[in-house]
């Protein structure tokens, strides 16, 4: 499996320029905000989203200033949602760092999220990037809908497979779809290209989230994280849904009752994880992930071969073969 350094090699110079654009986009005269935005930049992740933007743009045309704005716009709006999510989830850690709300409390965290959101909107409006703004705003709306749908269903734990796919399409896949679509739109006005890249990104996002579900059932010695966290948080993921669908009605109700009322009991949750592993649910979920991966690759066959196409395929495999 290729690593991110190899994957990003065709666009390495553009990624370095992106860092400058992203820093500039968060410039502010308010000292407290400056301190917090510097902290955000310091703990920035693997730059997966900008990678999708630049590789998609390179596949569809010539990377330009609009592409850099698209990458910054996606990253600003996504970072804003993460800051707000940590407040909603009462989470005090993200990517091994303290969250914004852990260090500066909820009120400031919400306002920082609002600031990042406004900077993204202004970045698009100031440069008349209305198509990019629509693409990314649609994704932000869908992410919110997906989160709320998941919260609603977590109360009753009645998620079927179709509802699960709808949740992850909105909650996760819509963002990666917007990365690929905005990258394509930054260099091309061809609606067919843009639509295909959006579809590609959505398939990637579905495979990415399904892989996340599988990691929660992996050996914690490999991932470095405890397994069964999704069950503890009452999230109905695909391995669990498959497992429940293959239980007698009485046993199904018993398991749902346990998840609803006692999922914090570590030993019983571990036992449930073991049952799911033995049931065939992991193999079924892996098959669905591969299906989405193959569908994503099929979409790219309509595009000419080149380093950007190779990079997107490598990035797709990276997201589905990662260990954490």
Backbone torsions as a table, in degrees:
resi	resn	phi	psi	omega
1	UNK	NA	132.2	178.9
2	UNK	-69.7	147.4	174.4
3	UNK	-93.1	171.8	-174.3
4	UNK	-65.4	-30.4	178.0
5	UNK	-62.7	-44.6	178.5
6	UNK	-66.6	-42.8	-177.2
7	UNK	-63.1	-39.7	-174.8
8	UNK	-84.3	-3.3	-174.8
9	UNK	-54.7	-42.1	-178.9
10	UNK	-62.8	-21.8	-176.0
11	UNK	-125.5	22.2	-174.1
12	UNK	-56.8	-43.1	-180.0
13	UNK	-62.2	-38.8	179.2
14	UNK	-67.9	-36.5	177.9
15	UNK	-65.4	-37.6	177.5
16	UNK	-65.4	-40.8	176.1
17	UNK	-65.4	-34.1	179.3
18	UNK	-60.2	-39.8	178.2
19	UNK	-54.7	-42.5	179.4
20	UNK	-65.8	-44.7	178.6
21	UNK	-59.6	-42.4	-176.5
22	UNK	-66.9	-41.3	177.2
23	UNK	-62.8	-43.4	-179.9
24	UNK	-62.9	-38.0	-177.0
25	UNK	-66.1	-19.0	-178.9
26	UNK	-105.8	10.1	-179.6
27	UNK	-63.6	136.8	-178.2
28	UNK	-151.7	148.2	177.4
29	UNK	-82.2	-3.2	-176.6
30	UNK	-88.7	116.3	-175.0
31	UNK	-55.9	-42.0	-179.0
32	UNK	-63.9	-43.4	178.4
33	UNK	-63.5	-39.2	177.9
34	UNK	-59.8	-43.7	179.5
35	UNK	-61.9	-42.6	-177.3
36	UNK	-72.6	-41.1	-179.4
37	UNK	-67.0	-33.2	174.7
38	UNK	-64.2	-38.1	177.7
39	UNK	-64.8	-40.5	178.9
40	UNK	-62.5	-44.9	-179.8
41	UNK	-62.9	-40.0	-178.8
42	UNK	-60.9	-36.3	-175.7
43	UNK	-101.8	19.7	177.9
44	UNK	-58.5	145.9	-173.9
45	UNK	-81.8	-141.8	-171.5
46	UNK	-85.6	2.3	-179.0
47	UNK	61.0	35.7	178.5
48	UNK	-62.5	-43.8	-176.5
49	UNK	-65.3	-49.2	175.5
50	UNK	-58.9	-34.5	177.4
51	UNK	-59.0	-45.9	178.1
52	UNK	-62.6	-40.4	179.8
53	UNK	-61.9	-52.4	-175.0
54	UNK	-68.7	-41.3	178.9
55	UNK	-66.1	-38.2	177.9
56	UNK	-66.3	-40.7	178.0
57	UNK	-63.8	-45.8	-179.9
58	UNK	-63.2	-30.6	178.4
59	UNK	-71.5	-31.9	-173.4
60	UNK	-101.1	-8.1	-178.0
61	UNK	174.6	-148.5	-179.0
62	UNK	-106.5	121.8	-180.0
63	UNK	-57.6	134.9	-176.4
64	UNK	-141.9	-170.4	-178.9
65	UNK	-62.9	-34.3	178.0
66	UNK	-62.1	-35.9	177.9
67	UNK	-63.8	-42.0	178.6
68	UNK	-63.7	-39.4	177.9
69	UNK	-67.2	-37.4	177.9
70	UNK	-61.0	-44.6	-179.4
71	UNK	-64.5	-42.5	179.5
72	UNK	-66.4	-40.2	179.6
73	UNK	-61.0	-48.5	178.8
74	UNK	-59.5	-45.1	-176.1
75	UNK	-68.5	-37.5	178.5
76	UNK	-65.1	-49.6	-178.1
77	UNK	-67.1	-36.7	178.3
78	UNK	-67.6	-42.8	179.0
79	UNK	-62.1	-38.0	177.4
80	UNK	-61.0	-42.7	-179.9
81	UNK	-67.1	-35.1	178.8
82	UNK	-65.5	-42.7	179.0
83	UNK	-61.5	-44.4	178.8
84	UNK	-67.4	-38.8	179.1
85	UNK	-60.1	-39.7	-179.6
86	UNK	-64.1	-33.2	175.9
87	UNK	-68.9	-47.8	-179.1
88	UNK	-60.1	-42.7	-176.9
89	UNK	-84.3	-3.4	-176.4
90	UNK	54.7	42.0	-176.9
91	UNK	-95.3	134.6	-177.2
92	UNK	-107.4	7.8	-179.7
93	UNK	-146.6	142.8	174.0
94	UNK	-148.2	127.2	-179.5
95	UNK	54.1	35.8	177.2
96	UNK	81.7	1.2	176.9
97	UNK	-112.9	159.7	171.0
98	UNK	-64.7	141.7	176.3
99	UNK	-74.0	166.7	-179.9
100	UNK	-62.0	-41.9	-178.9
101	UNK	-69.5	-25.3	177.6
102	UNK	-69.6	-36.3	-176.5
103	UNK	-90.4	-35.4	-173.8
104	UNK	-122.0	7.5	176.5
105	UNK	75.8	166.0	-170.0
106	UNK	-64.0	-42.8	-175.6
107	UNK	-59.5	-47.1	-179.7
108	UNK	-67.5	-39.4	-179.8
109	UNK	-60.5	-44.4	178.6
110	UNK	-61.1	-43.5	-179.9
111	UNK	-66.8	-36.5	176.2
112	UNK	-64.2	-43.0	176.2
113	UNK	-59.2	-42.4	177.8
114	UNK	-63.3	-40.0	178.4
115	UNK	-61.7	-46.5	-179.9
116	UNK	-63.1	-40.3	177.3
117	UNK	-60.7	-46.3	-179.2
118	UNK	-65.5	-37.2	178.4
119	UNK	-64.0	-38.5	176.7
120	UNK	-64.6	-44.8	179.0
121	UNK	-61.6	-44.5	-179.0
122	UNK	-68.1	-35.6	177.6
123	UNK	-57.7	-42.3	179.7
124	UNK	-72.8	-46.9	-176.0
125	UNK	-65.8	-43.0	-178.0
126	UNK	-60.6	-28.8	-179.3
127	UNK	-108.0	14.3	177.4
128	UNK	54.7	38.0	178.4
129	UNK	-91.4	61.0	-171.9
130	UNK	-69.8	-34.7	178.1
131	UNK	-65.2	-42.6	177.4
132	UNK	-62.9	-41.2	-179.5
133	UNK	-62.1	-41.6	179.2
134	UNK	-64.3	-43.7	-179.2
135	UNK	-59.4	-48.8	-175.3
136	UNK	-75.0	-35.6	178.4
137	UNK	-65.7	-39.0	176.3
138	UNK	-60.3	-41.0	178.7
139	UNK	-64.9	-41.5	179.4
140	UNK	-62.4	-41.0	177.1
141	UNK	-61.8	-46.0	-178.4
142	UNK	-65.1	-37.6	177.9
143	UNK	-60.8	-41.5	178.5
144	UNK	-64.8	-43.8	178.7
145	UNK	-61.9	-41.0	179.6
146	UNK	-63.7	-42.8	178.4
147	UNK	-62.0	-45.0	-178.1
148	UNK	-67.7	-37.5	177.2
149	UNK	-64.0	-40.9	178.6
150	UNK	-64.8	-42.5	178.4
151	UNK	-61.7	-44.1	179.9
152	UNK	-61.1	-44.9	-177.1
153	UNK	-73.5	-26.2	179.3
154	UNK	-63.8	-24.0	-179.7
155	UNK	-71.3	-37.0	-177.4
156	UNK	-104.2	-17.3	-178.9
157	UNK	54.3	42.2	-178.3
158	UNK	-112.4	32.8	-178.0
159	UNK	-75.4	124.6	171.9
160	UNK	-95.4	178.6	-174.0
161	UNK	-63.9	-39.3	-179.5
162	UNK	-63.8	-41.5	178.6
163	UNK	-66.6	-38.9	177.2
164	UNK	-57.8	-46.9	-180.0
165	UNK	-63.4	-37.1	178.6
166	UNK	-65.4	-40.4	179.3
167	UNK	-62.8	-49.1	-175.5
168	UNK	-74.0	-26.8	175.3
169	UNK	-63.0	-44.6	-179.7
170	UNK	-74.8	-47.5	-170.4
171	UNK	-71.9	-38.2	-173.8
172	UNK	-118.2	-51.2	-172.1
173	UNK	-66.9	-31.0	-177.8
174	UNK	-61.5	-33.1	-179.3
175	UNK	-69.9	-47.5	-179.9
176	UNK	-66.7	-34.1	175.1
177	UNK	-61.1	-39.9	179.9
178	UNK	-69.3	-33.0	176.2
179	UNK	-60.7	-49.5	-177.0
180	UNK	-69.9	-40.2	179.6
181	UNK	-67.3	-42.5	-179.0
182	UNK	-70.2	-34.0	174.5
183	UNK	-61.3	-45.6	178.9
184	UNK	-64.5	-42.6	-177.6
185	UNK	-67.6	-28.1	-178.5
186	UNK	-67.4	-18.8	-177.5
187	UNK	-122.3	-7.0	-174.9
188	UNK	-149.9	146.3	174.5
189	UNK	-105.2	9.5	-180.0
190	UNK	-72.1	111.7	-176.4
191	UNK	-64.0	-28.8	-179.8
192	UNK	-67.8	-46.2	177.9
193	UNK	-59.8	-46.6	-177.3
194	UNK	-62.7	-43.5	180.0
195	UNK	-63.3	-41.6	-179.9
196	UNK	-66.5	-40.3	179.6
197	UNK	-68.7	-34.5	175.8
198	UNK	-64.4	-43.9	178.7
199	UNK	-63.1	-40.6	176.9
200	UNK	-59.5	-49.2	-178.8
201	UNK	-61.2	-36.3	178.8
202	UNK	-66.1	-42.0	177.6
203	UNK	-63.0	-42.2	177.8
204	UNK	-60.1	-45.7	-178.8
205	UNK	-62.2	-38.2	177.0
206	UNK	-63.5	-46.2	179.3
207	UNK	-63.4	-39.3	-180.0
208	UNK	-60.2	-46.8	-177.2
209	UNK	-70.4	-37.8	177.4
210	UNK	-62.5	-38.4	175.7
211	UNK	-61.4	-40.9	176.7
212	UNK	-58.2	-41.4	178.2
213	UNK	-61.7	-42.0	180.0
214	UNK	-65.3	-37.4	-179.0
215	UNK	-62.0	-28.8	180.0
216	UNK	-69.8	-13.7	177.6
217	UNK	-108.8	6.6	-179.5
218	UNK	-79.7	166.2	176.2
219	UNK	-64.0	121.3	-176.5
220	UNK	-63.5	-20.1	177.9
221	UNK	-71.3	-24.4	178.7
222	UNK	-86.5	-45.8	-175.8
223	UNK	-80.5	-22.0	-176.5
224	UNK	78.5	7.2	-179.0
225	UNK	-128.7	148.2	177.0
226	UNK	-65.5	144.6	176.7
227	UNK	-92.4	169.7	-178.8
228	UNK	79.9	10.6	-178.8
229	UNK	-64.8	-40.2	-179.6
230	UNK	-62.0	-40.0	178.1
231	UNK	-65.1	-43.2	178.6
232	UNK	-58.5	-36.1	-179.2
233	UNK	-89.0	8.2	176.8
234	UNK	63.2	34.9	176.3
235	UNK	-94.0	126.6	180.0
236	UNK	-89.1	96.8	179.3
237	UNK	-95.8	170.1	-171.2
238	UNK	-61.0	-42.2	178.0
239	UNK	-58.9	-40.3	179.8
240	UNK	-68.7	-43.0	179.2
241	UNK	-60.1	-45.2	179.0
242	UNK	-61.4	-43.7	-179.5
243	UNK	-60.8	-46.3	-179.1
244	UNK	-64.7	-36.2	180.0
245	UNK	-67.4	-14.3	-179.2
246	UNK	-110.9	22.9	176.3
247	UNK	-111.2	152.6	171.4
248	UNK	-63.1	153.6	-173.3
249	UNK	-55.7	-42.4	-179.4
250	UNK	-63.9	-44.0	179.5
251	UNK	-66.7	-38.6	178.2
252	UNK	-59.2	-47.7	179.6
253	UNK	-62.6	-37.4	179.4
254	UNK	-63.6	-43.2	-179.3
255	UNK	-67.8	-42.3	179.1
256	UNK	-63.4	-39.0	177.9
257	UNK	-63.2	-39.4	177.6
258	UNK	-63.5	-46.9	-178.7
259	UNK	-62.5	-40.7	-177.1
260	UNK	-67.0	-37.8	-170.8
261	UNK	-113.0	-22.9	-171.2
262	UNK	-134.9	20.8	-174.3
263	UNK	-67.1	-13.1	178.2
264	UNK	-76.3	-10.5	178.5
265	UNK	-74.9	105.4	-168.4
266	UNK	-59.9	-45.7	-175.4
267	UNK	-64.3	-44.8	-179.6
268	UNK	-67.4	-35.1	177.2
269	UNK	-65.7	-41.1	176.3
270	UNK	-60.2	-41.2	179.1
271	UNK	-63.8	-38.7	177.6
272	UNK	-65.4	-41.0	176.9
273	UNK	-58.7	-43.3	178.8
274	UNK	-62.7	-40.7	178.6
275	UNK	-63.0	-41.6	-179.5
276	UNK	-65.8	-39.8	178.0
277	UNK	-59.5	-38.9	-176.4
278	UNK	-81.0	-13.5	-168.8
279	UNK	-81.8	-19.1	-172.5
280	UNK	102.7	-5.0	-179.3
281	UNK	-65.4	-33.8	179.4
282	UNK	-68.0	-44.7	-179.6
283	UNK	-63.9	-41.0	179.0
284	UNK	-63.2	-44.8	-179.0
285	UNK	-63.5	-40.9	178.5
286	UNK	-62.1	-38.2	178.7
287	UNK	-62.6	-41.1	179.2
288	UNK	-66.6	-37.9	177.5
289	UNK	-61.7	-45.4	179.5
290	UNK	-63.5	-36.8	178.6
291	UNK	-59.8	-47.9	179.1
292	UNK	-64.8	-38.0	178.8
293	UNK	-62.6	-44.9	180.0
294	UNK	-65.0	-38.5	178.2
295	UNK	-65.3	-36.9	177.7
296	UNK	-64.6	-45.6	180.0
297	UNK	-63.0	-38.0	179.9
298	UNK	-60.8	-37.6	178.9
299	UNK	-63.1	-38.6	-178.3
300	UNK	-69.0	-16.8	-179.0
301	UNK	-65.5	-17.1	177.7
302	UNK	-78.8	-6.1	-178.3
303	UNK	-107.5	153.2	-179.0
304	UNK	-68.0	150.6	177.3
305	UNK	-67.1	151.3	179.4
306	UNK	169.4	176.0	-176.9
307	UNK	-63.0	-32.7	-179.5
308	UNK	-71.0	-40.8	177.2
309	UNK	-63.7	-44.4	176.9
310	UNK	-59.9	-42.6	179.9
311	UNK	-61.6	-40.9	179.0
312	UNK	-65.4	-40.8	178.3
313	UNK	-65.7	-42.6	177.8
314	UNK	-62.9	-39.7	179.7
315	UNK	-66.4	-37.4	176.3
316	UNK	-61.4	-45.9	178.7
317	UNK	-66.6	-35.6	177.9
318	UNK	-60.2	-43.1	-177.1
319	UNK	-70.2	-26.2	-176.4
320	UNK	-100.2	-8.2	179.8
321	UNK	-116.2	6.0	-178.9
322	UNK	-66.8	156.6	-178.8
323	UNK	-98.1	-8.8	179.1
324	UNK	-158.5	NA	NA
